[in-house]
Amino acid sequence: MIGASGRMVLAEFLGSALLLVAIVGSGITASTDEAGAIGLFGHAITIGAALAALVAVFGPVSGAHFNPSVTAASAARGNLPLGLAARYLAVQLAGAITGVSLANWLFGRPVLALSSTVRGGIQHAASEALVTFGLVLVILGAVRSVPKMLPAIVGCYLAAAIMFSPSAAFANPAATLGRMWSDTFAGISPQGVPAFLAGQLVGTGLAILVGARLFPDVAVARQERLHMSEVPTVLLLCVHNAGRSQMAAGWLRHLAGDRVTVLSGGSAPAEHVNPAAVKVMAEVGIDISDEYPKPWTEETFGAADVVVTMGCGDACPVVLGKKYFDWELDDPTGKPLEQVRIVRDEIEARVRWLISALGLSTLG
């Protein structure tokens, strides 16, 4: 663990190093083959723009990882349950192969054909380690500080990395395995895949380790008193403040007691708390029948140390200096009790994790 000043120094070192890699690396790319560099630039801009658009669209739904390295980092930080992370890895690979197959077919190429594009070697493996490290670190930092800018930031970084890295910045194990099946400029021969995957694995691991020090969790922030009060205040947000956020508030009060101040709100508050939520919470001995939906306000945001959003997307504002968590939970509105109970239990698990992240123990 390093202190605040240590993080500041580490951030300056890493930022300076990565910036110079971009400056010199892109210069080498541009001077080596002018015609090829122009084509690569167009390729990079297209990929960056597509990635930014896809992250913006799918981010509120799944977090828009599209990349096993990002999923691994998210799971390692406790922001994604391991079971769901495993499912993400499977569908990312399936999606990558499906996308490659579709692109091959659209351009009249064999649907699946092993690539003959030679890539690999120690420099390319090191390049993949570097760009994957940078990608994961950029995402971890952006999610923490400027989440609304994440699509543009990720798209810009990857576009730049394609230009400044000799490996063309695959930076994605699923994409690497998928691109092996396209015998085009975008592909990679099977012989080069192990080196790329090894580099990506190293880069992911380093980013997780460095990210834990640059962007510490809530418990560390609380210990250092950087942004946390003696009794942390948690603001729970959803759209109607009638189901998910009310159940989460009930669980947090029940499991943390007066060691946490609990606030909740909605972007479009309903008239009353969902009766099904009240019923299923009563089944576990938690009474939320006296609660009522309320809007979030600037005052509640100002008081919060931690903000947890649950499906309100862009309707929930982002305030710098706050610790954010986004919990992807099904909306219990209109659902039968069996499904509402599943949501209740998922919320309990996440609240228990949050209490642990705050450096506290549960009361029950």
C-alpha angles and dihedrals in degrees: 000000000000129000130244095271090049090054091050092053093045091050091052092050095048094043092050093047095048092046092054091046087055094047098047097034094052089046091055091047092051095047098044098064116000096191092044091047091055091052091046090050091056089047091051095048091050093050093045093049094046092048093049091051094047093048090050092051102040099029095088090051106044106356088259097251097155085170132080090218091059092044091050091051092048092050092046090056091050095248095117127043112243094237092054091044090057090052090049091054092051096049093042090059092043090048092049093053091044092051093048091048092050094048091048091051095046090057095045095255126133108284091235121015127154110247123246093195105124116225130148142079131120095295093053092046090050089046091054091049090052099046093043090050090051094046096051092043092050090051094048091051096044094048089054100044112017108015094161090060094049097105093053093041094051093044092049094047095050093045090052093045091055088058099043101042126076091218093057090242106272087167091168127089094204092049090048092054091044095048089053085076096059117081092204140096088279093056135090127215117244090246091063097047099083093055092048093048092047091052092048091050091052092046092050093050093048092048091052091051096044092040090056088059100039095042106028123192125254094270092059092046089051093050091051092043089226098141104346129097122219089262105035118226118220121197115202116199136186134149103270101015085223105104126006099030092043092051090046091050090050092051093045093051090046097048101034102031117191093339088088129043108223124207129170138185146157139228090225107016118211124226094254142000114279106267090217090057090050091050098048092046090051088055089066094043099262117126116207095155093111094053122101134195115262135175123252114249137195087255094057091048090048091053096047125100093181128030121199117191124196113191102319093116116181091355088077110073125228119229119191116240095036125110110237132200123180114204115198103215132159114253106247093206110127093358123132117254093258091062093042089055089055090053090047092053093046089052091051091055092049093047090052089052091049092052089052090049088054088059094251136118125233121253094221 
